[in-house]
Amino acid sequence: MVEWWNNGLQKQKVATGILFIPLFAIWHCLPIVVAGSSGAAVRGLLENSIWQGAGNWFRKGAGAVIGALGAYFIVNPSFPA
């Protein structure tokens, strides 16, 4: 009944799985941390009066890119390749 555990390959698979769980957690949360910290840095730049005009253009450009991507992903499935 416990013979499968005595196999070295099974132990290695369990150890690999245990290792992958914290690695997944770290790499999954890292982009969230980077986005949060860079968001605070961008907010600090936008509060500076010199960067306010550029910030408005950046927001408009980002909105246009997001809108174009949204339209692409809505229209693209309608036309088979």
N, C-alpha and C positions, 0 to 999 in steps of 0.2 A: 504494500500500500504506500510506503514512503520511498520506494525505490527511485522514483523520478527525481526526488530531491538530492539523492546521492550522485546524480550525474553532474559532472563539472560544468557542462554546457548550460544546464538549467540554472545553476548558481550564478553563472556569468550573466545570463539574461536577466535574472532578478536584480543583480548588482547594477547592471546597465540601466534598468528601469528606474531604480532608486536614484541613480545619479542624474537621469534625465529630468526628473520631477523638479528639483531645485533649479537646474539650468533653464528649463522652460519658464519657471516663475521669474527668474532674473531677466531673461531676454524678452519676456512678455511685458514686464513692467518698465524696462529701460526706455522704450520710446515714449511712454506716458510721462516719465520723469523729465526727459529731454524736452518734450513739448511744453510741459508746465514751466520749466525754468526758462526756456526761450521765449515763452509768452510773456513772462514777467520782464525779460530784457527788452522785448519789443514795446511793451507798455511804457517802460522807462524812456525809451527813445521817442515814442509818440508824444510824451508829455513835454519834450523839448520843442520849443516853438519853431526851430529851424526844420525839424523833421515832420512837422504836422502836415505840410503840403504833400510831401513825398508819401506819408502814411495814407493819406486819402487816396492818392493815385494807386498805391499798392493794394488797398482794400478793393477799389473798383476793378483793378486788373485781376485780383484773385477771384472776385465774384464772377467776372466774365469767364475766366478759365473753368470754374466750377460749373457755371451754367452751360458752357459748351460741352464739357464732359458729361453732364447730366443728359443733355439733348442727344449726344452721341450714343450713350448707353440705352436710351429709350428707343431711338430710331434703329440702331444697329441690329437688334434681333428681328426686326421686321423684314430685313433684306437678307436672304440666305446667300452664302458665299458661292 
